[in-house]
Amino acid sequence: MLGRMMKLHNYFRSSASFRVRIALNLKGLDYDYIPVHIAKGEHHTGPFAEISPDRLVPLLETDGDQLSQSMAIIEYLDEVHPEPALLPSDPLARAHVRALAQTIACEIHPLNNLRVLKYLVRDLKQDEDAKNAWYRHWVREGLEAFERQLVRHPASIYSWGSTPTLADCCLVPQIFNGQRFNCDFAGLPRTMAAFEACMQLEAFQKAQPSRCPDAEA
Ligand SMILES: N[C@@H](CCC(=O)N[C@@H](CS)C(=O)NCC(=O)O)C(=O)O
């Protein structure tokens, strides 16, 4: 490992943080867990705001530097600690894995994260039911697109191939968050099979919100 112990500033319920926790666990990398309670606004003030230009979790302190954006962090980890690889070596396969990951990270997550949901309620005066309907709509639409991508390729254990990839680092947290909002996962057999396969692995189990030091009921 490079230099000092890495520090992951994150929040147990944050799915972008969960992605990075999975990647760190898959690679067997130790890190200090630094909780940032985003529901209480801790990302906007205090020590975290000093080191985080975008004021979002996760943020990884490593090698004397600070990295933001979960996808950039995971690709960095994959380059510096190449085993086990989270992206395939074949360029076409790699593009497919990135496309699956981005279907979640770029098409679902930005529409549903905390500040968007707060804006819907506080500024646009939407009620809880409307907020939840919005959330479920974008999860469902995104996961259907994910499933359509999976069925174009031969069946595999995980989202792509016989080892977990960046796509699985994104899929599992999205399913966890979808479960909190009672999203409908019916008719997504390949997606849910990949999720179940991942959840057999200690790296995914250990990263789940309920096992985080800052977990709340
Ligand atoms: N694209 C970013 C998203 C980061 C992000 O939105 N994180 C959420 C938690 S999952 C957050 O910090 N939200 C605070 C807010 O919305 O105010 C990434 O992948 O890291």
The ligand as an SDF file (V2000), in Angstrom:
LIG
                    3D

 20 19  0  0  0  0  0  0  0  0999 V2000
  -21.1560   11.4540   -8.6320 N   0  0  0  0  0  0  0  0  0  0  0  0
  -20.7650   11.4750   -7.2540 C   0  0  0  0  0  0  0  0  0  0  0  0
  -21.9940   11.5770   -6.4090 C   0  0  0  0  0  0  0  0  0  0  0  0
  -21.6730   11.9320   -4.9880 C   0  0  0  0  0  0  0  0  0  0  0  0
  -22.9390   12.2040   -4.2230 C   0  0  0  0  0  0  0  0  0  0  0  0
  -23.9220   12.7870   -4.7190 O   0  0  0  0  0  0  0  0  0  0  0  0
  -22.9180   11.7750   -2.9690 N   0  0  0  0  0  0  0  0  0  0  0  0
  -24.0730   11.9730   -2.1630 C   0  0  0  0  0  0  0  0  0  0  0  0
  -24.2940   10.7850   -1.2460 C   0  0  0  0  0  0  0  0  0  0  0  0
  -24.6140    9.3230   -2.1730 S   0  0  0  0  0  0  0  0  0  0  0  0
  -23.9150   13.2160   -1.3400 C   0  0  0  0  0  0  0  0  0  0  0  0
  -22.8430   13.5300   -0.8520 O   0  0  0  0  0  0  0  0  0  0  0  0
  -25.0060   13.9460   -1.2140 N   0  0  0  0  0  0  0  0  0  0  0  0
  -25.0470   15.1330   -0.4700 C   0  0  0  0  0  0  0  0  0  0  0  0
  -26.1230   16.0250   -0.9790 C   0  0  0  0  0  0  0  0  0  0  0  0
  -26.8220   15.6500   -1.9240 O   0  0  0  0  0  0  0  0  0  0  0  0
  -26.2700   17.1070   -0.4150 O   0  0  0  0  0  0  0  0  0  0  0  0
  -19.9610   10.2140   -6.9160 C   0  0  0  0  0  0  0  0  0  0  0  0
  -20.1070    9.2180   -7.6200 O   0  0  0  0  0  0  0  0  0  0  0  0
  -19.1690   10.2420   -5.9710 O   0  0  0  0  0  0  0  0  0  0  0  0
  1  2  1  0
  2  3  1  0
  2 18  1  0
  3  4  1  0
  4  5  1  0
  5  6  2  0
  5  7  1  0
  7  8  1  0
  8  9  1  0
  8 11  1  0
  9 10  1  0
 11 12  2  0
 11 13  1  0
 13 14  1  0
 14 15  1  0
 15 16  2  0
 15 17  1  0
 18 19  2  0
 18 20  1  0
M  END
$$$$
